[in-house]
Amino acid sequence: MPPTSPRAPSRAGAPSCADPDLLARLAEIGTAAYGGSGTGAEVLYDRHGVLVVRVGDVVVKAHQADREGGPPLARRMRVADGLPELLLPSLGPPLEVAGRTVTVWPYGDPVSPGDLPWEDGARLLADLHNVPLPEDVPPWGRPTRAARLVAELEDGPAAREIRRAFATLPGWIRGEGGTEDAPPGEARRTLVHGDWHLGQMVRAGGGWRLIDIEDLGAGDPAWDLARPAALYSAGVLTPDDWSRFLGAYRAFQGPAVPADGDPWEVLDLPARTLVIQIAATCVKSARRADRPLDGPEQALVDTCSRISSAGSPSRT
């Protein structure tokens, strides 16, 4: 999903620059899992080191080479397989293909840009956050991604604004440690998706299911609300859509925010972090494509300026 957009795009027909050998291997795996031949392979996603291919009713995913695989990913997949009403179950254990971790899943229909299921997304998250925490689920460490992306920025006006905003974040997010501003304690730990947005939902098995469980783990559930909160803060997500999402999450008794009152007491830091993280991703993508920032991307950079000036993003 484009990082500046609350919408989930169609994944079909994505242009591919994939390694042809890897693409052929994924197609072979999908064909074997599908139980047929000659079905053809369709690239659904080919960005940021991730390649996703559809073969019939099967989806084969080659994960980023630097993402955590092995036993932690296998544990995450077992947790997902045990919650088929919430998370799309896999079609088998992780595979190793040409030095890459590869997983196989049933195909699900993505969210339509014309009909955004904010309430369904809120329900899935609330139900996930209320699941008893599995004993062997790995911890979630997603905030570290912001530090990596900011560190990779090339110099320029937008990058400088992002770095100034990043400097306002606590040391445990910036990777500097320190006990005076440590992350929330055990009381707020639940099962979290770890990278939620509407592009992480597909319709399968008679309803909506969550996909992409590489970050599934034990953590603070407020971070699962961070992306829509960040986009709302930047003016990219409309107040009506934000109200639909937050109202539904509260109606389904999600534990990430208070049942009433000001949700920003717990959402402010996750939202600020995600504004910075998404802005850094946008600036990197624009630089790579040799193009200027578009309107929503610039809005995120402008929000970084407000963060560095006032310590938190504007929510008006």
Contacts in CASP RR format, 6 or more apart in sequence:
PFRMAT RR
TARGET T0000
AUTHOR 0000-0000-0000
METHOD contacts of the structure
MODEL  1
MPPTSPRAPSRAGAPSCADPDLLARLAEIGTAAYGGSGTGAEVLYDRHGV
LVVRVGDVVVKAHQADREGGPPLARRMRVADGLPELLLPSLGPPLEVAGR
TVTVWPYGDPVSPGDLPWEDGARLLADLHNVPLPEDVPPWGRPTRAARLV
AELEDGPAAREIRRAFATLPGWIRGEGGTEDAPPGEARRTLVHGDWHLGQ
MVRAGGGWRLIDIEDLGAGDPAWDLARPAALYSAGVLTPDDWSRFLGAYR
AFQGPAVPADGDPWEVLDLPARTLVIQIAATCVKSARRADRPLDGPEQAL
VDTCSRISSAGSPSRT
1 7 0 8 1.000
1 8 0 8 1.000
1 9 0 8 1.000
1 197 0 8 1.000
1 198 0 8 1.000
1 199 0 8 1.000
1 200 0 8 1.000
2 9 0 8 1.000
3 278 0 8 1.000
3 281 0 8 1.000
3 282 0 8 1.000
3 285 0 8 1.000
4 231 0 8 1.000
4 236 0 8 1.000
4 278 0 8 1.000
4 282 0 8 1.000
4 294 0 8 1.000
4 295 0 8 1.000
4 296 0 8 1.000
4 297 0 8 1.000
4 299 0 8 1.000
4 300 0 8 1.000
5 236 0 8 1.000
5 296 0 8 1.000
6 116 0 8 1.000
6 197 0 8 1.000
6 198 0 8 1.000
6 228 0 8 1.000
6 231 0 8 1.000
6 236 0 8 1.000
6 237 0 8 1.000
6 241 0 8 1.000
7 111 0 8 1.000
7 113 0 8 1.000
7 114 0 8 1.000
7 116 0 8 1.000
7 198 0 8 1.000
8 110 0 8 1.000
8 111 0 8 1.000
8 112 0 8 1.000
8 113 0 8 1.000
8 116 0 8 1.000
8 197 0 8 1.000
8 198 0 8 1.000
8 199 0 8 1.000
8 201 0 8 1.000
9 110 0 8 1.000
9 113 0 8 1.000
9 199 0 8 1.000
10 110 0 8 1.000
10 112 0 8 1.000
10 113 0 8 1.000
11 44 0 8 1.000
11 45 0 8 1.000
11 52 0 8 1.000
11 110 0 8 1.000
12 42 0 8 1.000
12 44 0 8 1.000
12 54 0 8 1.000
13 42 0 8 1.000
13 43 0 8 1.000
13 44 0 8 1.000
14 43 0 8 1.000
14 44 0 8 1.000
14 45 0 8 1.000
14 46 0 8 1.000
15 43 0 8 1.000
15 46 0 8 1.000
16 23 0 8 1.000
16 43 0 8 1.000
16 46 0 8 1.000
16 51 0 8 1.000
17 46 0 8 1.000
18 43 0 8 1.000
18 46 0 8 1.000
18 51 0 8 1.000
19 51 0 8 1.000
21 98 0 8 1.000
22 51 0 8 1.000
22 62 0 8 1.000
22 97 0 8 1.000
22 98 0 8 1.000
22 100 0 8 1.000
23 41 0 8 1.000
23 43 0 8 1.000
23 51 0 8 1.000
23 53 0 8 1.000
25 97 0 8 1.000
25 98 0 8 1.000
25 102 0 8 1.000
26 41 0 8 1.000
26 51 0 8 1.000
26 53 0 8 1.000
26 60 0 8 1.000
26 62 0 8 1.000
26 97 0 8 1.000
26 102 0 8 1.000
27 40 0 8 1.000
27 41 0 8 1.000
27 53 0 8 1.000
27 55 0 8 1.000
27 60 0 8 1.000
29 60 0 8 1.000
29 95 0 8 1.000
29 97 0 8 1.000
29 102 0 8 1.000
29 104 0 8 1.000
30 41 0 8 1.000
30 53 0 8 1.000
30 55 0 8 1.000
30 56 0 8 1.000
30 58 0 8 1.000
30 60 0 8 1.000
30 104 0 8 1.000
31 37 0 8 1.000
31 38 0 8 1.000
31 39 0 8 1.000
31 40 0 8 1.000
31 41 0 8 1.000
31 55 0 8 1.000
33 55 0 8 1.000
33 58 0 8 1.000
33 60 0 8 1.000
33 91 0 8 1.000
33 104 0 8 1.000
34 55 0 8 1.000
34 56 0 8 1.000
34 57 0 8 1.000
34 58 0 8 1.000
39 55 0 8 1.000
39 56 0 8 1.000
40 55 0 8 1.000
40 56 0 8 1.000
41 53 0 8 1.000
41 54 0 8 1.000
41 55 0 8 1.000
42 53 0 8 1.000
42 54 0 8 1.000
42 55 0 8 1.000
43 51 0 8 1.000
43 52 0 8 1.000
43 53 0 8 1.000
43 54 0 8 1.000
44 52 0 8 1.000
44 53 0 8 1.000
44 54 0 8 1.000
44 59 0 8 1.000
45 51 0 8 1.000
45 52 0 8 1.000
46 52 0 8 1.000
48 64 0 8 1.000
49 64 0 8 1.000
49 65 0 8 1.000
50 61 0 8 1.000
50 62 0 8 1.000
50 63 0 8 1.000
50 64 0 8 1.000
51 61 0 8 1.000
51 62 0 8 1.000
52 59 0 8 1.000
52 60 0 8 1.000
52 61 0 8 1.000
52 62 0 8 1.000
53 59 0 8 1.000
53 60 0 8 1.000
53 61 0 8 1.000
54 60 0 8 1.000
54 107 0 8 1.000
56 107 0 8 1.000
57 106 0 8 1.000
57 107 0 8 1.000
58 91 0 8 1.000
58 104 0 8 1.000
58 105 0 8 1.000
58 106 0 8 1.000
58 107 0 8 1.000
59 104 0 8 1.000
59 105 0 8 1.000
59 106 0 8 1.000
59 107 0 8 1.000
59 108 0 8 1.000
60 102 0 8 1.000
60 103 0 8 1.000
60 104 0 8 1.000
60 105 0 8 1.000
61 102 0 8 1.000
61 103 0 8 1.000
61 104 0 8 1.000
61 105 0 8 1.000
62 97 0 8 1.000
62 100 0 8 1.000
62 101 0 8 1.000
62 102 0 8 1.000
63 69 0 8 1.000
63 73 0 8 1.000
63 100 0 8 1.000
63 101 0 8 1.000
63 102 0 8 1.000
63 103 0 8 1.000
63 214 0 8 1.000
65 99 0 8 1.000
65 100 0 8 1.000
67 101 0 8 1.000
67 214 0 8 1.000
68 138 0 8 1.000
68 214 0 8 1.000
69 94 0 8 1.000
69 101 0 8 1.000
70 94 0 8 1.000
70 101 0 8 1.000
72 138 0 8 1.000
73 94 0 8 1.000
73 101 0 8 1.000
73 103 0 8 1.000
73 214 0 8 1.000
74 93 0 8 1.000
74 94 0 8 1.000
75 136 0 8 1.000
75 137 0 8 1.000
75 138 0 8 1.000
76 137 0 8 1.000
76 138 0 8 1.000
76 213 0 8 1.000
76 214 0 8 1.000
76 216 0 8 1.000
76 217 0 8 1.000
77 90 0 8 1.000
77 92 0 8 1.000
77 93 0 8 1.000
77 94 0 8 1.000
77 103 0 8 1.000
77 213 0 8 1.000
78 136 0 8 1.000
79 87 0 8 1.000
79 134 0 8 1.000
79 137 0 8 1.000
79 191 0 8 1.000
79 213 0 8 1.000
79 216 0 8 1.000
79 217 0 8 1.000
80 87 0 8 1.000
80 88 0 8 1.000
80 89 0 8 1.000
80 90 0 8 1.000
80 213 0 8 1.000
80 216 0 8 1.000
81 87 0 8 1.000
81 89 0 8 1.000
81 90 0 8 1.000
82 89 0 8 1.000
83 128 0 8 1.000
83 131 0 8 1.000
84 209 0 8 1.000
85 127 0 8 1.000
86 124 0 8 1.000
86 127 0 8 1.000
86 128 0 8 1.000
86 131 0 8 1.000
86 209 0 8 1.000
86 210 0 8 1.000
87 128 0 8 1.000
87 209 0 8 1.000
87 210 0 8 1.000
87 211 0 8 1.000
87 213 0 8 1.000
87 216 0 8 1.000
88 105 0 8 1.000
88 106 0 8 1.000
88 108 0 8 1.000
88 202 0 8 1.000
88 204 0 8 1.000
88 209 0 8 1.000
88 210 0 8 1.000
88 211 0 8 1.000
89 106 0 8 1.000
90 103 0 8 1.000
90 104 0 8 1.000
90 105 0 8 1.000
91 104 0 8 1.000
91 105 0 8 1.000
91 106 0 8 1.000
92 103 0 8 1.000
92 104 0 8 1.000
94 101 0 8 1.000
94 102 0 8 1.000
94 103 0 8 1.000
95 101 0 8 1.000
95 102 0 8 1.000
95 103 0 8 1.000
95 104 0 8 1.000
96 102 0 8 1.000
105 211 0 8 1.000
106 204 0 8 1.000
107 202 0 8 1.000
107 204 0 8 1.000
108 202 0 8 1.000
108 203 0 8 1.000
108 204 0 8 1.000
108 209 0 8 1.000
109 202 0 8 1.000
109 203 0 8 1.000
109 204 0 8 1.000
110 199 0 8 1.000
110 201 0 8 1.000
110 202 0 8 1.000
111 117 0 8 1.000
111 198 0 8 1.000
111 199 0 8 1.000
111 201 0 8 1.000
111 202 0 8 1.000
116 198 0 8 1.000
116 241 0 8 1.000
117 198 0 8 1.000
117 201 0 8 1.000
117 208 0 8 1.000
118 198 0 8 1.000
118 241 0 8 1.000
118 244 0 8 1.000
118 245 0 8 1.000
118 248 0 8 1.000
119 244 0 8 1.000
119 245 0 8 1.000
119 248 0 8 1.000
120 201 0 8 1.000
120 208 0 8 1.000
121 196 0 8 1.000
121 198 0 8 1.000
121 201 0 8 1.000
121 208 0 8 1.000
121 245 0 8 1.000
121 248 0 8 1.000
122 244 0 8 1.000
122 245 0 8 1.000
122 246 0 8 1.000
122 247 0 8 1.000
122 248 0 8 1.000
122 249 0 8 1.000
122 251 0 8 1.000
122 252 0 8 1.000
123 248 0 8 1.000
123 249 0 8 1.000
123 252 0 8 1.000
124 201 0 8 1.000
124 208 0 8 1.000
124 209 0 8 1.000
124 210 0 8 1.000
125 193 0 8 1.000
125 196 0 8 1.000
125 221 0 8 1.000
125 224 0 8 1.000
125 225 0 8 1.000
125 249 0 8 1.000
125 254 0 8 1.000
125 256 0 8 1.000
126 248 0 8 1.000
126 249 0 8 1.000
126 252 0 8 1.000
126 253 0 8 1.000
126 254 0 8 1.000
126 255 0 8 1.000
127 252 0 8 1.000
128 190 0 8 1.000
128 191 0 8 1.000
128 192 0 8 1.000
128 193 0 8 1.000
128 210 0 8 1.000
128 224 0 8 1.000
129 190 0 8 1.000
129 191 0 8 1.000
129 192 0 8 1.000
129 221 0 8 1.000
129 224 0 8 1.000
129 254 0 8 1.000
129 255 0 8 1.000
129 256 0 8 1.000
130 190 0 8 1.000
130 253 0 8 1.000
130 254 0 8 1.000
130 255 0 8 1.000
131 190 0 8 1.000
131 191 0 8 1.000
133 189 0 8 1.000
133 190 0 8 1.000
133 191 0 8 1.000
133 218 0 8 1.000
134 191 0 8 1.000
137 191 0 8 1.000
137 216 0 8 1.000
137 217 0 8 1.000
137 218 0 8 1.000
138 217 0 8 1.000
138 218 0 8 1.000
139 217 0 8 1.000
139 218 0 8 1.000
139 219 0 8 1.000
140 192 0 8 1.000
140 194 0 8 1.000
140 215 0 8 1.000
140 216 0 8 1.000
140 217 0 8 1.000
140 218 0 8 1.000
140 219 0 8 1.000
140 223 0 8 1.000
141 215 0 8 1.000
141 219 0 8 1.000
142 194 0 8 1.000
142 195 0 8 1.000
142 215 0 8 1.000
142 223 0 8 1.000
143 172 0 8 1.000
143 173 0 8 1.000
143 183 0 8 1.000
143 223 0 8 1.000
143 273 0 8 1.000
144 173 0 8 1.000
144 175 0 8 1.000
145 277 0 8 1.000
146 166 0 8 1.000
146 169 0 8 1.000
146 173 0 8 1.000
146 273 0 8 1.000
146 274 0 8 1.000
146 276 0 8 1.000
146 277 0 8 1.000
146 280 0 8 1.000
147 166 0 8 1.000
147 173 0 8 1.000
147 174 0 8 1.000
147 175 0 8 1.000
149 277 0 8 1.000
149 280 0 8 1.000
149 281 0 8 1.000
149 284 0 8 1.000
150 162 0 8 1.000
150 163 0 8 1.000
150 166 0 8 1.000
150 276 0 8 1.000
150 277 0 8 1.000
150 280 0 8 1.000
152 280 0 8 1.000
152 284 0 8 1.000
153 159 0 8 1.000
153 162 0 8 1.000
153 163 0 8 1.000
153 280 0 8 1.000
153 283 0 8 1.000
153 284 0 8 1.000
154 287 0 8 1.000
158 279 0 8 1.000
158 283 0 8 1.000
158 293 0 8 1.000
158 301 0 8 1.000
159 280 0 8 1.000
159 283 0 8 1.000
161 301 0 8 1.000
161 304 0 8 1.000
161 305 0 8 1.000
161 308 0 8 1.000
162 276 0 8 1.000
162 279 0 8 1.000
162 280 0 8 1.000
162 283 0 8 1.000
162 301 0 8 1.000
162 304 0 8 1.000
164 304 0 8 1.000
164 305 0 8 1.000
164 308 0 8 1.000
165 272 0 8 1.000
165 275 0 8 1.000
165 276 0 8 1.000
165 279 0 8 1.000
165 304 0 8 1.000
165 305 0 8 1.000
165 307 0 8 1.000
165 308 0 8 1.000
166 174 0 8 1.000
166 276 0 8 1.000
167 174 0 8 1.000
167 308 0 8 1.000
168 272 0 8 1.000
168 307 0 8 1.000
168 308 0 8 1.000
168 311 0 8 1.000
169 269 0 8 1.000
169 272 0 8 1.000
169 273 0 8 1.000
169 276 0 8 1.000
170 181 0 8 1.000
170 269 0 8 1.000
171 177 0 8 1.000
171 178 0 8 1.000
171 181 0 8 1.000
172 178 0 8 1.000
172 181 0 8 1.000
172 182 0 8 1.000
172 183 0 8 1.000
173 269 0 8 1.000
173 273 0 8 1.000
183 220 0 8 1.000
184 220 0 8 1.000
188 219 0 8 1.000
188 220 0 8 1.000
188 221 0 8 1.000
188 222 0 8 1.000
189 218 0 8 1.000
189 219 0 8 1.000
189 220 0 8 1.000
190 218 0 8 1.000
190 219 0 8 1.000
190 220 0 8 1.000
190 221 0 8 1.000
190 255 0 8 1.000
190 256 0 8 1.000
191 216 0 8 1.000
191 217 0 8 1.000
191 218 0 8 1.000
191 219 0 8 1.000
192 215 0 8 1.000
192 216 0 8 1.000
192 217 0 8 1.000
192 218 0 8 1.000
192 219 0 8 1.000
192 220 0 8 1.000
192 221 0 8 1.000
192 223 0 8 1.000
192 224 0 8 1.000
193 200 0 8 1.000
193 210 0 8 1.000
193 213 0 8 1.000
193 215 0 8 1.000
193 216 0 8 1.000
193 224 0 8 1.000
194 215 0 8 1.000
194 216 0 8 1.000
194 217 0 8 1.000
194 223 0 8 1.000
194 224 0 8 1.000
195 212 0 8 1.000
195 214 0 8 1.000
195 215 0 8 1.000
196 210 0 8 1.000
196 224 0 8 1.000
196 225 0 8 1.000
196 227 0 8 1.000
197 227 0 8 1.000
197 228 0 8 1.000
200 210 0 8 1.000
200 211 0 8 1.000
200 212 0 8 1.000
201 208 0 8 1.000
201 209 0 8 1.000
201 210 0 8 1.000
201 211 0 8 1.000
202 208 0 8 1.000
202 209 0 8 1.000
202 211 0 8 1.000
203 209 0 8 1.000
220 256 0 8 1.000
220 270 0 8 1.000
221 254 0 8 1.000
221 255 0 8 1.000
221 256 0 8 1.000
222 256 0 8 1.000
222 257 0 8 1.000
222 266 0 8 1.000
222 267 0 8 1.000
222 270 0 8 1.000
223 270 0 8 1.000
224 256 0 8 1.000
225 246 0 8 1.000
225 249 0 8 1.000
225 256 0 8 1.000
225 257 0 8 1.000
225 267 0 8 1.000
225 270 0 8 1.000
226 267 0 8 1.000
226 270 0 8 1.000
226 271 0 8 1.000
226 273 0 8 1.000
226 274 0 8 1.000
227 274 0 8 1.000
227 278 0 8 1.000
228 237 0 8 1.000
228 241 0 8 1.000
228 242 0 8 1.000
228 245 0 8 1.000
229 242 0 8 1.000
229 267 0 8 1.000
229 270 0 8 1.000
229 271 0 8 1.000
229 274 0 8 1.000
230 270 0 8 1.000
230 271 0 8 1.000
230 272 0 8 1.000
230 273 0 8 1.000
230 274 0 8 1.000
230 275 0 8 1.000
230 278 0 8 1.000
230 300 0 8 1.000
230 313 0 8 1.000
231 237 0 8 1.000
231 278 0 8 1.000
232 238 0 8 1.000
232 239 0 8 1.000
232 241 0 8 1.000
232 242 0 8 1.000
232 271 0 8 1.000
232 315 0 8 1.000
233 271 0 8 1.000
233 272 0 8 1.000
233 275 0 8 1.000
233 303 0 8 1.000
233 313 0 8 1.000
233 314 0 8 1.000
233 315 0 8 1.000
234 275 0 8 1.000
234 296 0 8 1.000
234 299 0 8 1.000
234 300 0 8 1.000
234 302 0 8 1.000
234 303 0 8 1.000
234 313 0 8 1.000
235 299 0 8 1.000
235 303 0 8 1.000
236 296 0 8 1.000
236 299 0 8 1.000
236 300 0 8 1.000
246 257 0 8 1.000
246 263 0 8 1.000
249 256 0 8 1.000
249 257 0 8 1.000
250 257 0 8 1.000
250 259 0 8 1.000
250 260 0 8 1.000
253 259 0 8 1.000
256 266 0 8 1.000
257 263 0 8 1.000
257 266 0 8 1.000
257 267 0 8 1.000
258 265 0 8 1.000
258 266 0 8 1.000
264 271 0 8 1.000
264 315 0 8 1.000
268 312 0 8 1.000
271 313 0 8 1.000
272 307 0 8 1.000
272 311 0 8 1.000
272 312 0 8 1.000
272 313 0 8 1.000
275 300 0 8 1.000
275 303 0 8 1.000
275 304 0 8 1.000
275 307 0 8 1.000
275 313 0 8 1.000
276 304 0 8 1.000
276 307 0 8 1.000
278 300 0 8 1.000
279 297 0 8 1.000
279 300 0 8 1.000
279 301 0 8 1.000
279 303 0 8 1.000
279 304 0 8 1.000
282 293 0 8 1.000
282 297 0 8 1.000
282 300 0 8 1.000
282 301 0 8 1.000
283 293 0 8 1.000
283 297 0 8 1.000
283 301 0 8 1.000
286 292 0 8 1.000
286 293 0 8 1.000
286 294 0 8 1.000
286 297 0 8 1.000
293 301 0 8 1.000
303 313 0 8 1.000
303 314 0 8 1.000
306 313 0 8 1.000
306 314 0 8 1.000
307 313 0 8 1.000
END
